[in-house]
Amino acid sequence: MSADPALYAIEVFQGADWSKELLWRDSEGTPIDLIDYTARMEVRSNFDSPDILLLLETDPKPGGGVGNGRITLGLVSNPPDPDYNILLEVDAAATAALPAKPGFTAWVYDLEMVSAGGLVRRLLMGRFTVSLEVTK
């Protein structure tokens, strides 16, 4: 496992369902067993903003309690190769509610994985772009 997070740009379409399948592998290419992990992802207008524009969590959420279920962990296989072990999902109502406006539609995010022992690993980070909806 690399200690550095991967840089990955995400684009969502305002007012549309969005999902992303990810496959986290160790340094030898073997998919990581995520049975003892939880995950969280926050989207903010900038790194210093106290306001979360979009929150994705596993259920249960990292640290305990009920999460919003927008992150699903577990190996999904399509023999002979696994398809993914992390699924991010946001419904159309949530993307429609994103406060996007012309000229300012890109924010920042990161995705953190939390082990049962409390070890936090930032897996992904980058720009989070919202393509504005025309059809209402």
N, C-alpha and C positions, 0 to 999 in steps of 0.2 A: 504494500500500500504506500503510495506516495504521500508525503506529509503536506505537500502543497495542494491547495484547492485548484480545481480546473476552472479556467475562465470560460464561461459559456453565455452567449447572448440569448435571451428568451424574448420572443414576440408573441403577444396574445392579441386576439381580435375582439375589441369591445363588443359586448352583446352576444358573443358566441361561446359555446363550450370549448374548453382547452384542456389538453392532457399531454403529458410527456413521459415516456418510458425511459428509464435509465438502468444501466447494468454496471454496478460497482464490482470491480475485480481486484484481487490482490496482485502483487508484483509478478506472480507466475501465471496470471491470466485466469485464475480460478474465481468464479463468482463467490462473493462473501456471503456467508450465512447471516442473515439479519434478524434471526429469531429473537435475539436479546437486545435489539436496538429500538429506539424511537427516533423520530425526526421532526425538525421544525424548519420552516422557511418564512422569512419576512421580506416584504417589499416596502421600501421607503423612498421618499422623494430624493433624499441624499443620505450620506452616511451619518450625518449628525442629527437628522430629524427624529424627534421623539414620537412622531405619528406613524403608525403602521398602516399602509394603504391596503395591503393584502396579507393575510396570514394563512399558512398551510401547516397542519400538524397531523401527526399520527393520532390514532385513538387506541390506547391512552396516549396523552401528550408527554413530552419529555418532562421529567420531574414529578410525574403523577397527575392525576385528574383526567377529566374528559377532554379530548382534543376534538377538532372539527372534522377529522377523517378525510381531509383533502390529500393526505399522503398515505399510501398503502405500501407496506414492506412485505416482501416474500418472493421467493423465486418462482417465476412463471416460465415453464419450459415448453419448448417446441422442439422435441428431439431432432437432431442430436445436440443442438446448442440452445442454451437458455436465452429467452427473449429479454427479460428484465427482472430486476429485483427491487426496484423503486418505481412507484407510479405516482405522479403528481396530477391532480385533477381539480379544475375550477369550473363551476357551472356558469351558464350564460347570465343568470341574474347577478352573480358576483362580478363578472367581467363588465357587465353593463353599468354597475355601480362605481367602477373605477373613475376617479375624478380627472379624467383626461380632457384636454382641450387643445385646439389647434396651436401648434408651435411649442408645446411642452407635453411630450408623451413618453419620455424615457426616464426611468428611475433606476434604482440599484436593488439588488437582492443578494442573499446568500442562503445556502441550504446546509444545515448542520445535522449530523448524525450523532446520537447520544447512546453510548453503550450502557448496559445494565449497571456497570460499575461507576457510571457518571462521567466517563471520558468523552469529551466533545471533540468532534472532528468536522471541520468545515470541508465539505465535499465539493461544492460548486459555489461560484460567485460571478457577478457580472451585471450587465445592463438588462433591464426589464422594460421592454418597449410595448406600448399599447397602440395598436392601429385603430384609429377612431371609426366608430360606426356611423354610416350614412343613413341606412334604412332603420327607422325607429319603429 
